[in-house]
Amino acid sequence: MWWTRLALLTCLSVLFVLTLFCEVNSASVSDGKVDKNAASPQGGLRRIFMQESDASSFFKRRGRRAVKTQDEINAEQRQRLAADERKREYHEEQRNEFESYAEEEHDEQDERTREKTEQWREFHYDGLDPSYEYNRHTI
């Protein structure tokens, strides 16, 4: 139960501090210049939002079907080329890793096959070269 008291005490202290500093408009340090717009209550909003005429011209300036500038086209093309190069490098690296893995697997399989063949020959060796089974004469 002690933690609930601690949480309540913390919340009350934060609330008290906020009520003391409710008159502060911003946490930034002023540069000593008095701004007329900042002094009025709507001053901050005027700095954030545009005038209606400016906003409409902003959106009219470049519509969805408007032609892109050459700089924009070049930047998009550079981004596409860089992305393609990264994909190419990634897939090349993956292919090289798989090829080395497949080669190692093939070599291990060859080694296992060779060992099994040697063991079979040692087990079935009858002292004759070539072995008796292949030298058999049919009557």
TIKE-70552 format. One line per 10 residues: number of its first residue (from 0); their letters; for each residue x, y, z of N, C-alpha, C. Coordinates in steps of 0.001 Angstrom, whole numbers, plus 524288, in hexadecimal, padded with zeros to 5 digits. Example, Ala and Ser with C-alpha at 12.3 -4.5 7.8 and 13.67 -1.06 7.14 Angstrom:
// residues 2
0	AS	83386/7E9C6/81E78/8300C/7EE6C/81E78/83390/7F31C/81E78 | 83232/7F736/81BA8/83566/7FBDC/81BE4/83264/8001E/81EBE
This chain:
// residues 139
0	MWWTRLALLT	8032B/7FB55/80000/80000/80000/80000/80358/804EC/80000 | 80832/8047B/80169/80B79/80923/801C4/80C73/80B86/7FC70 | 80C69/80849/7F850/80D70/80A5E/7F31D/808F8/80DB9/7F126 | 8041A/80C87/7F2DC/7FFAE/80FD1/7F139/80017/81531/7F3B6 | 801D3/81558/7F8A0/8028B/81A6B/7FB32/806DD/81D8B/7F883 | 80B04/81ACC/7F700/80F47/81D5F/7F44E/80D7D/81F83/7EEFB | 80A71/81C78/7EC1B/8086E/81E3C/7E710/804C3/822DE/7E7BE | 80163/822BD/7EBA7/7FDCE/82715/7ECB5/800D5/82BF7/7EE2C | 804D1/82B70/7F16A/80801/82FEA/7F2EF/80ADD/8323E/7EE37 | 80CCA/82EE7/7EABB/80F72/830BA/7E607/80BB2/833AB/7E27B
10	CLSVLFVLTL	80709/8318C/7E1A4/8032A/8341F/7DE51/8018F/83961/7E096 | 800D7/83998/7E5A9/7FF5A/83E89/7E81E/803BA/84292/7E7A1 | 8088B/840F6/7E83B/80CDB/844AF/7E7BA/80D58/846AA/7E21F | 80C88/84348/7DE46/80CB3/844F2/7D8D1/8083F/848BB/7D7B2 | 803A8/847A7/7D9B0/7FF2E/84B1F/7D900/80037/85073/7DB7D | 80296/85078/7E000/803DB/8555D/7E2B0/807BA/85898/7DF81 | 80BBD/85610/7DD6B/80FA1/858CF/7DA4A/80D23/85AFF/7D556 | 809B1/8580A/7D2EE/80719/859EB/7CE34/8038E/85E8A/7CF54 | 800EF/85E89/7D3C1/7FD8B/86305/7D508/800CB/867D5/7D63F | 80573/86732/7D864/808BD/86BB9/7D969/80A97/86E47/7D45F
20	FCEVNSASVS	80BC8/86B21/7D086/80E07/86D28/7CBB2/80A1B/86D57/7C73D | 80524/86DF1/7C840/80146/86E16/7C414/8019A/87321/7C0F9 | 80407/87737/7C2FE/80475/87C39/7C057/808AE/87C37/7BC22 | 80C1A/8785D/7BC0A/81061/87839/7B850/80E46/8769C/7B2F7 | 80F89/879AE/7AED3/80DA8/87882/7A98E/81110/87479/7A6D2 | 81625/874C5/7A7A1/8199D/87102/7A52B/81E5B/87037/7A897 | 8212D/86C04/7A768/825C0/86AC2/7AA8C/82AB7/86CDE/7A812 | 82A48/86F95/7A3BC/82EF6/8718A/7A12A/830E0/8768F/7A3C5 | 835D0/87793/7A334/8382C/87C34/7A585/8379D/880A6/7A19D | 835B8/88518/7A354/834F7/8897C/79FC1/83A3A/88C06/79E8E
30	DGKVDKNAAS	83A77/88E93/799FF/83F4C/8911D/7986D/83F60/896DE/799E7 | 83B8B/898A1/79CCF/83B6A/89E00/79EA9/8382F/8A187/79B32 | 836E4/89FCF/7967F/833B3/8A2ED/792FB/82DF6/8A1EB/7942A | 82AD6/8A5F6/793F3/82544/8A55F/794F6/82289/8A4C8/78FC2 | 81FAE/8A085/78F34/81CDB/89F76/78A69/81729/8A0FA/78B36 | 814FD/8A40A/787B0/80F91/8A5D8/7883F/80BCE/8A149/787BE | 80CF7/89DB9/78420/80979/89946/78353/809A1/89588/787EF | 80E17/894F6/78A50/80E95/89152/78EAD/80BFC/89384/79386 | 80B8A/898B2/793E5/80927/89B08/79877/80348/89A1E/7987F | 800E2/899F6/793FC/7FB42/89910/793CB/7FA2C/89341/7946C
40	PQGGLRRIFM	7F57A/891DF/79665/7F44C/88C50/7972C/7F418/8893E/7920F | 7F2C7/88BB4/78DB8/7F284/88905/788BB/7F7BB/88935/785CD | 7FBBC/88BA2/78816/800BB/88C5E/7856C/80353/88746/783ED | 8033A/88378/78777/8059E/87E6C/78654/802DC/87BA5/781EF | 7FDB6/87BFE/781C9/7FABE/8796F/77DAB/7FBB8/87C03/7786C | 7FC4D/88124/7785F/7FD50/883DC/77376/8028D/88236/77127 | 80655/88119/7748C/80B6E/87F71/77294/80B41/879DB/77082 | 807D4/87694/772A1/8079C/87116/77100/80472/87074/76C03 | 7FFC7/872D4/76BC5/7FC3F/87203/76764/7FCF4/87638/76341 | 7FC06/874C2/75E55/7FC89/8785E/759EE/7F760/87B3B/75919
50	QESDASSFFK	7F7AD/87F54/7562C/7F2E9/881EE/7546D/7F035/87E62/7507B | 7EB2D/87F0C/74FD9/7E835/87BAA/74C5E/7EA03/87C3E/746B3 | 7EB1F/880FC/74515/7ECD8/881D5/73FB1/7F226/87F40/73EB7 | 7F5A0/87F8F/74292/7FABA/87D05/74202/7FA2F/8771D/741B7 | 7F69E/874FE/744ED/7F5E6/86F54/744F9/7F3B3/86D69/73FCD | 7EFDF/87030/73D96/7ED9D/86E69/738A5/7F1A0/86ECC/73443 | 7F4C9/872E7/7343A/7F8C7/8734B/73022/7FD03/86F26/730E1 | 7FDF9/86D9A/735C9/801D3/8697D/736D4/80018/86469/73441 | 7FB1B/86319/734C5/7F93C/85E3A/7327F/7F86A/85EAB/72C9C | 7F744/8635F/72A9C/7F69A/86407/724FF/7FBD5/863DB/7222D
60	RRGRRAVKTQ	7FFE7/8653E/724E1/80507/8657D/72278/806A1/8603B/7202C | 80558/85BFE/722D5/806F4/856D7/720FF/80294/852F9/72204 | 7FFA6/851B2/71DF9/7FB74/84DE2/71E7D/7FD88/8486A/71DBD | 7FA00/844A4/71DDF/7FBAE/83F37/71D35/7FD89/83E30/717A8 | 7FB16/840DC/713DE/7FC6D/83FEC/70E67/8006C/843C2/70C59 | 80291/846E4/70FC7/8065C/84AC5/70E08/80B65/84813/70C5C | 80E2A/84A8F/708CB/8130E/84869/706D5/81747/8492B/70AF8 | 81A53/84519/70BCA/81E95/84570/70F96/8232E/8485C/70D31 | 82615/84AD7/71090/82AC2/84D7D/70EA7/82EF2/8496F/70D76 | 832C1/84B00/70A6B/836F0/8475B/708FD/83A05/845A7/70DCD
70	DEINAEQRQR	83A9A/8492A/7119A/83D66/847C1/7166B/83A88/8437E/71962 | 8354C/843EE/71996/8323E/83FE1/71C44/8329F/83AAE/71967 | 83258/83AEC/71449/832C3/83618/71139/8381C/8339C/711F9 | 83C39/836CA/711F0/84183/834B9/712B3/84231/8325E/71821 | 84003/834FD/71C1F/84078/832FB/7217B/83DA9/82DC3/7220E | 838F1/82D5C/71FCA/83613/82868/72013/838F4/82416/71D28 | 83B3B/82584/718B4/83E27/8219D/715B9/842F5/81FBD/718BB | 845AB/82354/71B54/84A36/821C4/71E86/84882/81E30/722F6 | 84405/81F5D/72559/84226/81BFB/72990/840D5/81690/72781 | 83E44/81657/722E6/83CF9/81143/7209D/841E4/80E2C/71F50
80	LAADERKREY	845BC/810D0/71D02/84A97/80E20/71B9E/84D76/80C26/72070 | 84D7E/80F52/72497/85013/80DA3/7296D/84D43/808EF/72BC6 | 84807/80905/72BA6/8450E/80491/72DBE/84607/7FFAF/72A7C | 8462E/8004F/72548/84743/7FBCF/721E7/84CB0/7F995/722EB | 85074/7FD01/723B3/855CA/7FB31/724CB/85607/7F830/729F4 | 8534F/7FA32/72DEC/85331/7F761/732F4/850A0/7F20D/73263 | 84C56/7F1C5/72F68/849C6/7ECB6/72E83/84D63/7E8FE/72B9F | 85008/7EB05/72797/8538B/7E7C0/72482/857EA/7E594/727E9 | 85A38/7E8EE/72B2A/85E69/7E71F/72E9E/85C70/7E30E/7327E | 857C8/7E3FC/734A0/85597/7E051/73869/854B6/7DAFE/735E0
90	HEEQRNEFES	85241/7DAF9/73139/85128/7D5FA/72EAD/85627/7D345/72CE1 | 85A06/7D648/72B40/85F01/7D3F4/729C6/8619C/7D162/72E80 | 86155/7D40B/732F5/86398/7D1D1/737B8/860C0/7CCD2/7394F | 85B7B/7CCF0/738E9/85880/7C843/73A3B/859D0/7C3C2/7368A | 85A52/7C4F7/7317A/85B9C/7C0E3/72DAC/86101/7BE9B/72EC0 | 864CF/7C1ED/73002/86A14/7C006/7312E/86A1B/7BC91/73603 | 8671E/7BE34/739FF/866DA/7BAF8/73EB4/86475/7B5A5/73D83 | 86044/7B5A7/73A60/85DC7/7B0AB/73919/8615B/7AD3D/735D4 | 8641D/7AF9F/73223/867AB/7AC84/72EE4/86C08/7AA18/7321C | 86E2A/7AD05/735C9/87246/7AACD/73912/8700F/7A681/73C94
100	YAEEEHDEQD	86B3E/7A74E/73E8C/868C0/7A34A/741B8/867D9/79E5C/73E81 | 865D4/79F02/739B5/864BF/79A7C/7365E/869C6/797A3/734F6 | 86DEB/79A93/733F3/872E7/7981E/732A9/87504/794F9/7374A | 874A2/79738/73BFF/87661/79459/740A5/8732A/78F6B/74172 | 86E06/78FD1/740BC/86AAC/78B31/74148/86C17/78704/73D49 | 86D1A/788A5/7387D/86E8E/784F1/7345A/873B9/78240/735B6 | 8778A/78548/7378E/87C8F/782FE/7390A/87BF7/77F29/73D8F | 878C6/78094/7416C/877EE/77D01/745D2/87544/77806/74407 | 87176/77883/74070/86EC6/773E0/73E76/87283/7706A/73B6B | 875E8/772CB/73850/879D2/76FB9/73571/87D6F/76CDD/73934
110	ERTREKTEQW	87F00/76F90/73D5B/88279/76D22/74133/87FC8/76885/743E9 | 87AD6/7694A/74561/877FC/764FA/747E9/87761/7605B/74433 | 8763A/76176/73F49/8759A/75D40/73B73/87AC7/75A56/73AB1 | 87F10/75D3B/73A58/88432/75AC8/739A8/88580/75754/73E56 | 8846B/75949/74316/8858B/7562D/747C1/88241/7513C/747E4 | 87D4C/751A8/74689/879E5/74D02/7468A/87BB4/7490E/74278 | 87D61/74B00/73E01/87F4B/74770/739E5/8843E/744A2/73BB0 | 887C1/74778/73E2C/88C8D/744FA/7402C/88B45/740E1/7444F | 8878F/7423A/747CE/88617/73E6E/74BCF/883A2/73990/74964 | 88061/73A58/74573/87DE7/735D4/742EF/8820F/73269/7405E
120	REFHYDGLDP	885EF/734D3/73DC1/88A13/731D6/73B2D/88D63/72EE1/73F1C | 88E98/73179/743A1/891B2/72EBF/7479F/88EB4/72A23/749DC | 88996/72AD6/74AA9/88678/726A6/74CF1/885F7/7220A/74931 | 88568/7231B/7441B/88484/71EF9/74050/88983/71D2C/73D96 | 88DF9/71EE8/73F5B/892D6/71D61/73CBC/89400/717A1/73DCD | 89518/714B6/73992/89612/70F16/73A41/89BBC/70DAA/73938 | 89F31/71174/738B8/8A4BB/71063/7380C/8A666/70FEE/73269 | 8A2C8/70FBD/72EE6/8A41A/70F72/7295D/8A36D/714D7/726ED | 8A6AF/715F8/72311/8A630/71B06/72084/8A5E6/71A1C/71AB9 | 8A229/71B53/717F8/89CFD/71D08/719D1/89A48/718AA/71CD0
130	SYEYNRHTI	89639/71A1A/71F79/89403/7165B/7233B/891C1/7118B/7207D | 890D6/70D8C/72389/88F43/7086E/72195/88A24/708C4/71E96 | 88669/70C09/72089/88144/70C21/71E15/881A7/70DC8/71868 | 8854E/71158/71746/885A4/71343/711EE/8891B/70FC0/70E80 | 88BF4/70C02/710FC/88F41/70871/70E0F/88CB1/7032F/70D31 | 887E3/702B7/70EA2/88540/6FDB5/70E70/8846C/6FBF5/708CA | 885B0/6F705/707D3/884BA/6F4DA/70293/87FF4/6F176/702BD | 87CA1/6F275/6FF48/877D9/6EF2C/6FF29/878D1/6EA6F/6FBC7 | 876E5/6E601/6FD73/877A8/6E11E/6FA8F/872BD/6DFB4/6F7C7
